[in-house]
Every structure is written in structure tokens, then in C-alpha cells.
């Protein structure tokens, strides 16, 4: 059996399939409502803003900002083998939705990490079926 650093979802919810398929191609896909125009995350069969079922998938820019974070020095779940300490991050995407991820490629030091800092997605392929979106500090322009 393959050894992964974290447990993966199984079985996948059918409404989330375009999300996981997009990640395999290094694309962050979000469901967007045709009626109210708002994107949301996590994937659902109804728009959480207006309850419309008219959803389409759009590719997110991959840019956002750090909304909140926590530096973990102990694993909350023994199945997660990510080396400690690491940064659990709530990312607010440019399109609006927030998603829970990890902030990587920065020292897990509260003096360096700031809420509202610009971040960008980086894809981590775990195996042929799963790629996860992590975030790193956005490159200066
Ligand atoms: Zn809507």
C-alpha cells in the first residue's frame, strides 16, 4: 500500500469531481453561480448564496490573501505526517471563496507570516489521482 503524508478523501463526492480533475491538470477550479455570479468553495450542488442550481466551473486565478493561519507544532491527526511545524492557512481567494490549505515555502514563524499577505497557489502532486493545492507567498511584481 502506498504511504502518503496525509489521508485523502474517498469516495469523492460527485459534485466535487471537476475540482479534483482540475487539480490533476494544475488548475484550481471553482463552482460559480450563473444566477448571482458568485463563486463558492467547497463544491456543492446548490449555490450557498442564492440556492440556485445553475452552476458552472471556472478556473480561479490562484491568487489570494492569507485570511487566517495557525502554526501547528503538534499534529491534530496522527494520520497526517506533514513534518512539524507547519502552517494551516485559511486562504481568501481573489474570486471570494475561502479555502483551508497549508502555507508553504515560508518559515513557520509568526514574525514572518501576516494576515492579508498576498499568496498564490502551488500544486503538489501526491499520486496519479490526487494533486493538492497549497499556497505560498506571492512573488513580488
Ligand atoms: Zn447564486
Boltz pocket constraint, residues with backbone or C-beta under 6 A from the ligand:
constraints:
  - pocket:
      binder: B
      contacts: [[A, 33], [A, 34], [A, 35], [A, 36], [A, 37], [A, 38], [A, 47], [A, 48], [A, 49], [A, 50], [A, 51], [A, 52]]
      max_distance: 6.0
